Structures are given as structure tokens and as C-alpha cells.
């Protein structure tokens, strides 16, 4: 935002060094922690150390301060800076609060939805997330994965990366065969209604119960599994038809959540390549074949000379059938073959940490240099109130549809209380935006590796750290701008002394581009979630303490533009989290 001023200072520092026979300076800028004023700082310790290495008899700390003082005098007055000072070897330059505020506001209003978006980096990142199993229910436990993966993808894209959103769907395995057996035996010919995912999940729970309770079921399921592996046309056709029901159900969920994918992988497409890959591992001496008594394993600790670090990875069962590892190794290779990635991110729960380390280390042993580009973005589970862990088998699940329905019902009460005059259809649309925002924010406002216990009261708190509070700040800003028909005055330098809420609001808005970069580097949407909450909190202070439409003409001009900038920054921040900003609440 202040690159031009920064470059002017850098040119002058280099001029000073040339005129005084000093080494070429390596100038690195840092933001001065905000304390009512904005500023940047650079140190002269490195330059002093360079002089010392040339044999000059100097004390580095003392010389750094001398250089900072001399440069400050050499710079004199520079447009855009209120003051320049030398402190303990650092050159501190403080922006004029009025100039800074105008620059921030004007930048946001010029860039609009592009505010905070970085230039393309030329780096390609794949984010693999969601990874549901067909023929099963989609519940709140799965939801954190989808919400986290989508937010990380948005943030990386805004930070300048080319992002490929990938889904890896479990469409084969014992759970699918159990479902098919139950369908063929008890539900032949039935088809799902509108709520496909619930119906598929109910049949899975029923199949699993029969499998556990009746010993005669397992041999039947195993026999059916054998027919599937033999590519029995009848079983394959039924599998493909029922799989499609699941996929259609998933698409309904993704549409509701506003999530899309660029590439969808299936376990079934990497099973055969994975089995061939294991045979290659055996030939190369990386894997040990213990069949028929035992499985095929990669003894990682034994190969690497480590103890209880990577342990042993099982890559094929004793009967020659595949495992997750069989397919994950083949999938990793396929990803890099297709996209030549700079980074491959796996959004998978924290309990799979050792397993993914084993996968990445095995790929490294196979000679793939890109194995180091694979990264596990771990996240913790979602619990129900009372710390009940969700389980499809135990029935302790809240289905996504039920969660959204209940959240929408509760959000509708808030909307009807705030805006009873709105048409019912519009009330429902706003309530759904608020409900989905509340669900998403509750998942993203906790660190990835912290357990989330879903709680209705905190998720829908209009006065607390929750999405409805942030969305309401956006609506409040819109209500001010609506009164002037969203017509903004021309850019203006503030002529009044900025109030504390104005200064704090400008500061928080200005932080968004940097926080996007930091969130992308650290894979932490929490940073954006915290920033938009703070922005909403300070905007509400501004709303109650700083008259806008009733202010004097020049003050009114600046504050109207500040309101519009705050609203735009809130919209960008919420969008990165996958949350809609409603026009009314």
C-alpha cells in the first residue's frame, strides 16, 4: 500500500551509503507494532557488522545507532510520513495517520472484492478434502473437513497460489459390500427419495447392525465381495447405480455449502495401480512379502534405522486385497503426474498423522523427490454437547441436513425479531445464510488441532464471537450506505482528528492482506476468523460512537467511505471462510 514511499526511502538510504563509502545496505522492513500510529522500521546492525568485517574498529550496537541517526537526518521530511526517528539502531518511520487512513480506505474501495488478493505466484497447490464414503451418511463429523478444506483453498487462492480442489471418495470396500448385501436381501428395487444421503445412511446403519448381530451374515458378505472382485456384471451394475445415488446426495450437500471440486478421485480408480505398485515395491526390496501367512509390509523403522518412529506400513493383505495404503500410494503418484504440483495438502483428521508420515516416507524411499512436498493438514474431531464423539455405528451422529434445518429454525427467530416486516421467503433465505455462517464459523474459529464441541448458543450468538455477530456488522454498514443510495463521495483526506474507533477500524482493515498471507503460510483460517470478528467488534464501536450521516460535511465524506471500506473488508474476510454476507438480518 505504501510501496512508493518505501522505495523513496530505500533510494535515499543507498545514496547516503554511497556518499559515505559504506557497503551496499540490505534493507528489510518490518511493521512497527500498532500503538495509535502506523509505521515501518529497518535496522542498521547488519550494515554496522559489515563495516566491522572490513576491519574498522567499531562497536556494532553503537555504530548501528550512529548510522540510524545520520540516515534520519539525511532523509529530512518525506511526504506521507509524520515523523522519522532513530532508536537503538533502528530507523522508525511513522505514517501520517490521516494519509494512512485515506490510503487504506481508497485502496479497499478501488480494489473492491479483490482487496487482499495477491498477484499470481506461479505455484500450484492441490488441497484434498472432504473424502466421504459412498453408501454412508454425511454428518457433522465430516463437516469440519469440508469447511476447513474449502476455507484453506479460498485463502491459498487469494494469496496468489493456483489451487486445485480435490476430493477422494471411498467408493469401494467392506462398508460398500455390506450395504449392497443388505439392499439386495431386504430392499431390492427400492430407490431413494429427495434426501438421498439420509436414506443411504439409514440402510448402512441397518446393514452394519445385521452384520454385527448375525454371524451368518459375514460369509454372505464375503462371498458378495468375491463376486465384486471378479467383476460380476450384476454386482458391478448395482454398485455403479447405488454409488451414483450417494454422489448425487453429496452434490446436494456441496451445493448447500457452496463448495466445488476441480478433480474427484475414486478409490476404485487407484486400486489396481496400487496393487501393481506393491508388486514393484516387493521386487525392489522396499516391501517384504509375508503371504500367505502374513501381509505385505514396508518395515520403515528397519529400513531407516529408526526406533518406533515410522514403525511398519502394511500395504497389502495376506489374501492379496488392497488397503488404504495400497491406494494412497498410487493416488499420490497420480496427483503429481497429472498436475506437477508444488504442494499437495491432505486435509485429514489428526488420528491419521502416523499413517500419513508412513505414506510420505514410503514415497521418499521409492525415489520420489516430491514426497517432501506432501503435507498433512491435521484437524481434530467435532463432538456433540457433553463430549459425545460422533459415530455412524453407535448412532451418535447429527446429520448435516438436521443440523442445517435446526440452525435455520433458530436463525429464523433472530431474523423475525430483527426484521419482522420482511417477506417470509426473504426471511428464510437470510436465516439459511446466517445458519450456514454460524456452523462454518464455529468450525473455523478454533485452531485446527483443537476439538470442537458444537454448541447452539455460542454458534448463533448475535452478541458474541460468532458469525451472526459479524454478519450483523456487515448489515449495519449496509444500512448506512443504503440511506445515501450507495453513492460514495470522492476520495478525501480526513480533516478532523481521527477518533479511537476510526483509527482501530482502519488498522484492522489494513491488516487483511497480511493476515491472508500468514493464514496461507500457516494453513490457519482461524487468523481470518479472528480478524473479521475484531473488525466487526470495532465497527460496532464506531457505529455507536461516531455519527456518519449527521456529521459535518468533510467528516461525513470520510466516514461514509470508511463504512464502505469496512463493509467490503468484512465481505472479503467472510467469503474466505465460505460465509455469505447477507444484505439484511
C-alpha positions as CSV (number, residue, x, y, z in Angstrom):
1,X,0.0,0.0,0.0
2,X,2.9,2.3,0.7
3,X,5.4,0.8,-1.7
4,X,6.2,4.1,-3.4
5,X,7.1,5.9,-0.2
6,X,9.1,2.9,0.9
7,X,11.1,2.9,-2.3
8,X,11.9,6.6,-2.0
9,X,13.3,6.0,1.5
10,X,15.4,3.0,0.2
11,X,16.9,5.1,-2.6
12,X,17.9,7.8,-0.1
13,X,19.5,5.2,2.2
14,X,21.5,3.9,-0.6
15,X,22.5,7.4,-1.6
16,X,23.7,8.0,1.9
17,X,25.8,4.8,1.9
18,X,27.4,5.6,-1.5
19,X,28.3,9.2,-0.4
20,X,29.9,7.9,2.8
21,X,31.8,5.0,1.3
22,X,29.7,2.4,3.1
23,X,28.9,-1.1,2.0
24,X,25.7,-1.8,0.0
25,X,22.9,-2.0,2.6
26,X,20.5,-4.9,2.8
27,X,17.2,-3.1,3.7
28,X,14.5,-5.2,5.3
29,X,11.3,-3.6,6.5
30,X,9.1,-4.6,9.4
31,X,5.9,-3.1,10.6
32,X,6.1,-1.3,14.0
33,X,3.5,-2.8,16.4
34,X,0.5,-0.5,16.2
35,X,0.1,1.8,19.2
36,X,-2.1,4.6,17.8
37,X,0.3,5.2,14.9
38,X,1.3,3.2,11.9
39,X,5.0,2.8,10.9
40,X,7.7,0.8,9.4
41,X,11.2,0.1,10.7
42,X,14.6,-1.1,9.5
43,X,17.7,-1.8,11.4
44,X,21.4,-0.8,10.8
45,X,23.0,-3.7,12.8
46,X,23.8,-5.6,9.6
47,X,25.4,-2.6,7.9
48,X,27.5,-1.9,11.1
49,X,28.6,-5.6,11.2
50,X,29.7,-5.3,7.5
51,X,31.8,-2.4,8.4
52,X,33.3,-4.3,11.3
53,X,34.2,-7.2,9.0
54,X,36.1,-4.8,6.8
55,X,38.4,-4.2,9.7
56,X,37.0,-0.9,11.1
57,X,37.5,-0.6,14.9
58,X,33.8,-0.2,15.8
59,X,31.3,-1.4,18.4
60,X,28.4,-2.8,16.3
61,X,25.5,-1.7,18.6
62,X,26.9,1.8,19.0
63,X,27.7,2.2,15.3
64,X,24.2,1.0,14.3
65,X,22.7,3.8,16.3
66,X,25.1,6.3,14.8
67,X,24.1,5.2,11.3
68,X,20.3,5.3,12.1
69,X,20.7,8.8,13.5
70,X,22.7,10.1,10.5
71,X,20.3,8.5,8.0
72,X,17.3,10.0,9.8
73,X,18.9,13.5,9.4
74,X,19.8,12.7,5.8
75,X,16.2,11.8,4.9
76,X,14.8,15.0,6.3
77,X,11.0,15.3,5.6
78,X,9.3,12.8,3.3
79,X,5.8,13.1,2.1
80,X,3.4,10.7,3.8
81,X,5.4,10.3,6.9
82,X,4.6,12.3,10.1
83,X,7.9,11.7,11.8
84,X,11.2,9.8,11.4
85,X,13.3,8.8,14.4
86,X,16.4,6.7,15.2
87,X,16.0,4.4,18.3
88,X,18.6,1.8,19.4
89,X,20.0,1.1,16.0
90,X,16.6,1.2,14.2
91,X,15.2,3.7,11.8
92,X,11.5,4.2,12.5
93,X,9.2,6.0,10.1
94,X,5.7,6.8,11.1
95,X,3.0,7.5,8.6
96,X,0.7,10.5,8.9
97,X,-2.5,9.0,10.4
98,X,-4.7,10.9,8.0
99,X,-2.7,9.9,4.9
100,X,-2.6,6.3,6.1
101,X,-6.3,6.2,6.7
102,X,-7.1,7.7,3.3
103,X,-4.7,5.3,1.5
104,X,-6.3,2.2,3.2
105,X,-9.9,3.3,2.5
106,X,-9.1,4.3,-1.1
107,X,-7.3,1.0,-1.7
108,X,-10.2,-1.1,-0.5
109,X,-12.8,0.9,-2.4
110,X,-10.7,0.7,-5.6
111,X,-10.0,-3.0,-5.4
112,X,-13.4,-4.0,-4.0
113,X,-13.6,-7.8,-3.8
114,X,-10.0,-8.0,-5.0
115,X,-8.8,-6.3,-1.8
116,X,-6.2,-8.6,-0.2
117,X,-5.8,-10.7,-3.4
118,X,-2.1,-11.2,-4.2
119,X,-0.5,-11.4,-7.6
120,X,-0.1,-15.0,-9.0
121,X,2.9,-16.8,-7.5
122,X,3.3,-19.3,-10.3
123,X,2.9,-22.1,-7.7
124,X,0.4,-25.0,-8.0
125,X,-1.2,-26.4,-4.8
126,X,-3.6,-29.3,-4.5
127,X,-5.9,-29.4,-1.5
128,X,-7.5,-32.8,-1.0
129,X,-10.5,-32.6,1.3
130,X,-14.0,-34.0,2.2
131,X,-13.2,-37.7,1.3
132,X,-16.6,-39.1,2.1
133,X,-17.5,-42.8,1.7
134,X,-20.4,-43.6,-0.6
135,X,-23.2,-45.7,0.8
136,X,-22.9,-43.9,4.2
137,X,-24.4,-40.8,5.9
138,X,-22.8,-37.4,5.8
139,X,-22.7,-36.0,9.4
140,X,-21.3,-33.1,11.4
141,X,-18.1,-35.0,11.9
142,X,-17.4,-34.9,8.2
143,X,-18.4,-31.3,8.0
144,X,-15.3,-29.9,9.7
145,X,-13.1,-31.4,7.0
146,X,-15.2,-29.9,4.2
147,X,-15.3,-26.4,5.8
148,X,-11.6,-26.4,6.7
149,X,-10.5,-27.6,3.2
150,X,-12.7,-25.1,1.4
151,X,-11.5,-22.2,3.5
152,X,-7.8,-23.2,3.1
153,X,-8.4,-23.4,-0.7
154,X,-10.0,-19.9,-0.7
155,X,-7.2,-18.4,1.3
156,X,-4.4,-20.0,-0.7
157,X,-6.1,-18.8,-3.9
158,X,-6.3,-15.3,-2.6
159,X,-2.7,-15.5,-1.5
160,X,-1.7,-16.0,-5.1
161,X,-1.5,-19.8,-5.5
162,X,-3.1,-21.8,-8.3
163,X,-5.3,-24.1,-6.3
164,X,-6.7,-27.5,-7.4
165,X,-9.6,-28.6,-5.1
166,X,-9.6,-32.4,-5.0
167,X,-12.0,-34.9,-3.4
168,X,-11.1,-38.5,-2.8
169,X,-14.2,-40.6,-2.5
170,X,-14.3,-44.1,-0.8
171,X,-16.5,-46.0,-3.3
172,X,-15.2,-49.5,-2.6
173,X,-14.5,-51.6,0.5
174,X,-16.3,-53.7,3.1
175,X,-18.8,-51.0,4.0
176,X,-20.0,-50.8,0.4
177,X,-20.4,-54.5,0.1
178,X,-22.3,-54.7,3.4
179,X,-24.7,-52.0,2.1
180,X,-25.1,-53.9,-1.3
181,X,-25.8,-57.2,0.6
182,X,-28.4,-55.5,2.8
183,X,-30.1,-53.8,-0.2
184,X,-30.2,-57.0,-2.3
185,X,-31.6,-59.0,0.6
186,X,-34.1,-56.6,2.1
187,X,-34.6,-53.6,-0.1
188,X,-34.3,-54.9,-3.7
189,X,-35.8,-52.4,-6.2
190,X,-36.2,-49.5,-3.7
191,X,-34.9,-46.1,-4.7
192,X,-34.1,-43.1,-2.5
193,X,-36.3,-40.0,-2.4
194,X,-35.1,-36.4,-2.3
195,X,-33.0,-36.9,0.8
196,X,-30.6,-39.4,-0.7
197,X,-27.8,-39.2,1.8
198,X,-30.1,-39.8,4.8
199,X,-31.6,-42.9,3.0
200,X,-28.2,-44.3,2.1
201,X,-27.1,-43.7,5.7
202,X,-30.1,-45.4,7.2
203,X,-29.5,-48.5,5.1
204,X,-25.8,-48.6,6.0
205,X,-26.7,-48.4,9.8
206,X,-29.2,-51.3,9.2
207,X,-26.6,-53.3,7.3
208,X,-23.9,-52.8,9.9
209,X,-26.3,-53.8,12.7
210,X,-27.2,-57.1,10.9
211,X,-23.6,-57.8,10.2
212,X,-22.7,-57.4,13.9
213,X,-25.7,-59.2,15.3
214,X,-26.0,-62.2,13.0
215,X,-22.9,-64.5,12.5
216,X,-24.4,-65.9,9.3
217,X,-24.2,-62.6,7.5
218,X,-20.4,-62.3,7.3
219,X,-19.9,-65.3,5.0
220,X,-22.6,-63.9,2.7
221,X,-21.0,-60.5,2.6
222,X,-17.5,-62.0,1.9
223,X,-19.0,-64.1,-0.9
224,X,-20.5,-61.0,-2.4
225,X,-17.2,-59.2,-2.1
226,X,-15.5,-62.0,-4.1
227,X,-18.1,-61.5,-6.8
228,X,-17.3,-57.8,-6.9
229,X,-13.6,-58.5,-7.2
230,X,-14.4,-61.0,-10.0
231,X,-16.2,-58.1,-11.8
232,X,-19.6,-59.9,-11.8
233,X,-21.7,-57.7,-14.2
234,X,-24.8,-57.8,-12.0
235,X,-22.9,-56.6,-8.9
236,X,-20.9,-54.0,-10.8
237,X,-24.1,-52.6,-12.3
238,X,-25.8,-52.4,-8.9
239,X,-22.7,-50.9,-7.3
240,X,-22.5,-48.2,-10.1
241,X,-26.2,-47.3,-9.8
242,X,-26.2,-47.1,-6.0
243,X,-22.9,-45.2,-5.9
244,X,-24.5,-42.6,-8.2
245,X,-27.2,-42.1,-5.6
246,X,-24.6,-41.3,-3.0
247,X,-22.7,-39.0,-5.4
248,X,-25.9,-37.1,-6.1
249,X,-26.5,-36.8,-2.4
250,X,-23.0,-35.4,-1.9
251,X,-23.6,-32.9,-4.7
252,X,-26.7,-31.6,-2.8
253,X,-24.6,-31.1,0.3
254,X,-21.7,-29.4,-1.6
255,X,-24.2,-27.1,-3.3
256,X,-25.7,-26.1,0.0
257,X,-22.3,-25.4,1.5
258,X,-21.1,-23.5,-1.6
259,X,-18.2,-25.9,-2.2
260,X,-16.8,-27.2,-5.5
261,X,-14.1,-29.5,-6.7
262,X,-11.8,-29.4,-9.7
263,X,-10.9,-33.1,-9.6
264,X,-12.7,-36.0,-8.0
265,X,-10.7,-39.2,-7.4
266,X,-12.2,-42.5,-6.5
267,X,-10.7,-45.4,-4.5
268,X,-11.8,-47.7,-7.3
269,X,-9.6,-45.9,-9.9
270,X,-6.4,-46.3,-7.9
271,X,-6.9,-49.9,-6.5
272,X,-5.4,-51.8,-9.4
273,X,-2.5,-49.3,-9.9
274,X,-1.9,-49.6,-6.2
275,X,-1.7,-53.4,-6.3
276,X,0.8,-53.2,-9.2
277,X,2.8,-50.7,-7.3
278,X,3.1,-53.0,-4.3
279,X,4.4,-55.8,-6.5
280,X,7.1,-53.3,-7.7
281,X,7.9,-52.5,-4.0
282,X,8.5,-56.2,-3.4
283,X,10.8,-56.5,-6.4
284,X,12.8,-53.5,-5.3
285,X,13.2,-54.9,-1.8
286,X,11.4,-52.0,-0.2
287,X,8.4,-54.2,0.8
288,X,8.5,-57.6,2.4
289,X,6.1,-60.3,1.2
290,X,4.9,-62.4,4.1
291,X,2.0,-64.0,2.3
292,X,0.1,-66.3,2.7
293,X,0.7,-66.3,6.5
294,X,1.0,-62.6,6.7
295,X,0.6,-59.4,4.7
296,X,3.0,-57.4,2.5
297,X,4.7,-54.8,4.7
298,X,7.2,-51.9,4.4
299,X,9.3,-52.2,7.5
300,X,10.1,-48.4,7.7
301,X,12.0,-48.4,11.0
302,X,14.0,-51.4,10.0
303,X,15.0,-49.8,6.6
304,X,15.7,-46.3,8.1
305,X,17.4,-47.4,11.3
306,X,14.8,-45.6,13.5
307,X,13.1,-46.9,16.5
308,X,9.3,-46.6,17.0
309,X,9.2,-43.6,14.7
310,X,7.6,-44.8,11.5
311,X,7.0,-48.5,12.5
312,X,5.7,-50.8,9.8
313,X,3.3,-49.9,7.0
314,X,1.1,-52.7,5.8
315,X,0.5,-52.3,2.1
316,X,-1.4,-55.4,1.1
317,X,-3.5,-58.0,3.0
318,X,-2.4,-61.6,3.1
319,X,-5.2,-62.5,0.7
320,X,-3.8,-60.0,-1.9
321,X,-6.6,-57.5,-1.4
322,X,-5.9,-53.8,-1.1
323,X,-5.8,-51.5,1.9
324,X,-6.0,-47.7,2.2
325,X,-2.2,-47.6,1.9
326,X,-2.2,-49.5,-1.4
327,X,-4.5,-46.9,-2.9
328,X,-3.0,-43.8,-1.2
329,X,0.5,-44.5,-2.6
330,X,-0.9,-44.8,-6.1
331,X,-3.1,-41.7,-5.6
332,X,-0.1,-39.6,-4.6
333,X,1.8,-40.6,-7.7
334,X,-1.3,-39.9,-9.9
335,X,-1.7,-36.4,-8.4
336,X,1.9,-35.3,-9.3
337,X,1.7,-37.0,-12.7
338,X,-1.5,-35.1,-13.6
339,X,-0.7,-31.7,-12.1
340,X,3.1,-31.3,-11.5
341,X,2.3,-29.9,-8.0
342,X,4.4,-27.6,-5.9
343,X,2.5,-28.7,-2.8
344,X,0.0,-31.5,-2.1
345,X,-2.1,-30.9,1.1
346,X,-4.1,-33.6,2.7
347,X,-6.9,-32.4,5.0
348,X,-7.3,-35.4,7.2
349,X,-8.0,-35.8,10.9
350,X,-5.2,-35.9,13.4
351,X,-5.6,-39.6,14.2
352,X,-4.1,-40.4,10.8
353,X,-0.9,-38.5,11.5
354,X,1.4,-41.6,11.8
355,X,-0.2,-43.2,8.8
356,X,0.4,-40.2,6.6
357,X,4.0,-40.0,7.8
358,X,4.4,-43.6,6.7
359,X,2.9,-42.9,3.3
360,X,5.1,-39.9,2.7
361,X,8.3,-41.7,3.9
362,X,7.5,-44.8,1.7
363,X,7.1,-42.5,-1.3
364,X,10.5,-41.0,-0.4
365,X,12.1,-44.4,-0.3
366,X,10.6,-45.1,-3.8
367,X,12.7,-42.2,-5.0
368,X,10.1,-39.5,-5.5
369,X,11.7,-36.2,-4.7
370,X,8.3,-34.6,-4.5
371,X,7.4,-36.6,-1.4
372,X,8.7,-33.7,0.7
373,X,6.0,-31.5,-0.9
374,X,3.2,-33.6,0.7
375,X,1.8,-32.0,3.8
376,X,-0.8,-33.3,6.3
377,X,-3.1,-30.6,7.5
378,X,-4.4,-32.3,10.6
379,X,-7.7,-31.3,12.4
380,X,-9.4,-32.6,15.5
381,X,-12.9,-34.1,15.8
382,X,-16.2,-32.5,16.3
383,X,-18.1,-33.5,19.5
384,X,-21.7,-33.1,20.4
385,X,-22.5,-31.2,23.7
386,X,-21.4,-33.4,26.6
387,X,-18.3,-34.5,24.7
388,X,-20.1,-37.3,22.9
389,X,-17.9,-38.4,19.9
390,X,-19.9,-38.9,16.7
391,X,-20.1,-42.5,15.3
392,X,-22.1,-43.9,12.4
393,X,-22.2,-47.3,14.1
394,X,-23.3,-46.1,17.5
395,X,-25.9,-43.7,16.1
396,X,-24.4,-40.7,17.9
397,X,-24.5,-38.5,14.8
398,X,-26.1,-35.3,13.8
399,X,-26.8,-35.4,10.1
400,X,-25.9,-32.3,8.1
401,X,-29.4,-31.8,6.9
402,X,-30.7,-32.0,10.5
403,X,-28.1,-29.6,11.7
404,X,-28.8,-27.0,9.0
405,X,-32.6,-27.4,9.5
406,X,-32.3,-26.7,13.2
407,X,-29.8,-23.9,12.8
408,X,-32.1,-22.3,10.2
409,X,-35.1,-22.6,12.5
410,X,-33.1,-20.9,15.3
411,X,-31.7,-18.2,12.9
412,X,-35.2,-17.5,11.6
413,X,-36.2,-16.5,15.1
414,X,-33.4,-13.9,15.1
415,X,-34.3,-12.6,11.7
416,X,-38.0,-12.3,12.6
417,X,-37.1,-10.5,15.8
418,X,-34.9,-8.0,13.9
419,X,-36.9,-7.7,10.6
420,X,-40.5,-8.9,11.0
421,X,-41.6,-6.8,8.0
422,X,-39.5,-8.8,5.5
423,X,-41.3,-11.2,3.2
424,X,-41.3,-14.8,4.6
425,X,-39.3,-16.1,1.6
426,X,-36.6,-13.5,2.2
427,X,-36.6,-14.3,5.9
428,X,-35.9,-17.9,5.1
429,X,-33.1,-17.1,2.7
430,X,-31.4,-14.8,5.2
431,X,-31.9,-17.4,8.0
432,X,-30.2,-20.1,5.9
433,X,-27.2,-17.7,5.3
434,X,-27.0,-17.0,9.0
435,X,-27.3,-20.7,9.9
436,X,-24.6,-21.9,7.5
437,X,-22.4,-19.0,8.6
438,X,-22.9,-20.0,12.2
439,X,-22.0,-23.6,11.5
440,X,-18.9,-22.8,9.4
441,X,-17.6,-20.1,11.8
442,X,-17.9,-22.4,14.8
443,X,-15.6,-24.9,13.0
444,X,-13.1,-22.3,11.8
445,X,-12.8,-20.1,14.9
446,X,-11.0,-22.8,16.7
447,X,-7.4,-23.9,15.9
448,X,-7.3,-26.9,13.5
449,X,-5.9,-29.2,16.2
450,X,-8.4,-28.2,18.9
451,X,-11.5,-30.4,19.4
452,X,-14.8,-28.5,18.5
453,X,-17.8,-29.2,20.7
454,X,-20.7,-27.9,18.7
455,X,-23.0,-25.6,20.8
456,X,-26.1,-23.9,19.6
457,X,-26.0,-20.9,21.9
458,X,-22.4,-19.9,21.1
459,X,-22.7,-20.7,17.4
460,X,-25.8,-18.4,16.9
461,X,-24.8,-15.7,19.4
462,X,-25.7,-12.3,17.9
463,X,-23.6,-10.6,20.6
464,X,-20.6,-12.9,20.8
465,X,-17.7,-14.2,18.8
466,X,-19.9,-15.9,16.2
467,X,-20.8,-15.5,12.5
468,X,-24.2,-13.8,13.1
469,X,-22.4,-11.0,15.1
470,X,-20.0,-10.4,12.2
471,X,-22.8,-10.6,9.6
472,X,-24.9,-8.1,11.6
473,X,-22.0,-5.6,11.5
474,X,-22.0,-6.0,7.7
475,X,-25.7,-5.4,7.6
476,X,-25.4,-2.3,9.8
477,X,-22.8,-0.9,7.4
478,X,-25.1,-1.5,4.5
479,X,-28.0,0.2,6.3
480,X,-25.9,3.4,6.5
481,X,-24.9,3.2,2.8
482,X,-28.4,2.4,1.7
483,X,-29.6,5.8,3.0
484,X,-27.3,7.5,0.5
485,X,-28.2,5.1,-2.3
486,X,-24.7,3.5,-2.0
487,X,-23.4,6.7,-3.7
488,X,-20.0,7.4,-2.2
489,X,-18.2,10.8,-2.1
490,X,-14.9,11.4,-3.8
491,X,-11.6,10.4,-2.0
492,X,-10.9,12.7,0.8
493,X,-8.0,13.3,3.3
494,X,-9.5,13.4,6.8
495,X,-9.6,17.0,8.0
496,X,-10.6,16.0,11.6
497,X,-8.7,14.4,14.4
498,X,-9.4,10.7,13.9
499,X,-11.2,9.0,16.8
500,X,-10.0,5.8,18.5
501,X,-12.7,3.6,16.8
502,X,-11.8,5.2,13.4
503,X,-8.1,4.5,13.9
504,X,-8.7,1.0,15.2
505,X,-11.0,0.2,12.3
506,X,-8.5,1.5,9.7
507,X,-5.8,-0.6,11.3
508,X,-7.8,-3.8,11.3
509,X,-8.9,-3.3,7.6
510,X,-5.2,-2.7,6.7
511,X,-4.2,-6.0,8.3
512,X,-6.3,-8.2,6.0
513,X,-3.8,-8.7,3.1
514,X,-1.0,-9.6,5.5
515,X,-3.3,-11.9,7.5
516,X,-4.3,-13.7,4.3
517,X,-0.7,-14.3,3.5
518,X,0.0,-15.5,7.1
519,X,-3.1,-17.8,7.1
520,X,-1.9,-19.3,3.8
521,X,1.6,-19.9,5.1
522,X,0.4,-21.4,8.4
523,X,-2.8,-23.1,7.0
524,X,-4.8,-21.4,9.7
525,X,-8.2,-19.9,8.7
526,X,-8.5,-19.1,12.5
527,X,-6.4,-16.0,11.7
528,X,-9.0,-14.7,9.3
529,X,-11.9,-15.7,11.6
530,X,-10.3,-13.7,14.5
531,X,-9.6,-10.7,12.3
532,X,-13.2,-10.4,10.9
533,X,-14.6,-10.7,14.4
534,X,-12.3,-7.9,15.7
535,X,-13.3,-5.8,12.7
536,X,-17.0,-6.3,13.4
537,X,-16.4,-5.5,17.1
538,X,-14.6,-2.3,16.3
539,X,-17.1,-1.4,13.6
540,X,-19.9,-1.7,16.2
541,X,-18.0,0.7,18.5
542,X,-17.6,3.1,15.5
543,X,-21.3,2.7,14.7
544,X,-22.4,3.8,18.2
545,X,-19.7,6.4,18.9
546,X,-19.1,8.2,15.5
547,X,-22.0,9.9,13.7
548,X,-21.8,9.4,10.0
549,X,-24.9,10.9,8.2
550,X,-25.3,13.7,10.8
551,X,-21.6,14.6,10.9
552,X,-20.1,17.8,9.3
553,X,-19.7,17.6,5.5
554,X,-16.0,16.7,5.4
555,X,-16.2,14.3,8.3
556,X,-19.3,12.8,6.7
557,X,-17.4,12.3,3.5
558,X,-14.6,10.3,5.1
559,X,-16.8,8.3,7.4
560,X,-19.1,7.2,4.6
561,X,-16.1,5.9,2.7
562,X,-14.7,4.3,5.8
563,X,-18.1,2.5,6.4
564,X,-18.0,1.2,2.8
565,X,-14.4,0.0,3.2
566,X,-15.2,-1.8,6.4
567,X,-18.2,-3.4,4.8
568,X,-16.0,-4.5,1.8
569,X,-13.3,-5.9,4.1
570,X,-15.8,-7.8,6.1
571,X,-17.3,-9.3,2.9
572,X,-13.9,-10.4,1.7
573,X,-13.0,-11.9,5.1
574,X,-16.3,-13.8,5.4
575,X,-16.0,-15.0,1.8
576,X,-12.6,-16.5,2.5
577,X,-14.2,-18.5,5.3
578,X,-17.0,-19.6,2.9
579,X,-19.6,-17.4,4.7
580,X,-22.2,-15.3,2.9
581,X,-22.7,-11.7,3.9
582,X,-26.5,-11.0,3.9
583,X,-28.0,-7.7,3.0
584,X,-30.4,-7.8,5.9
585,X,-30.9,-9.7,9.1
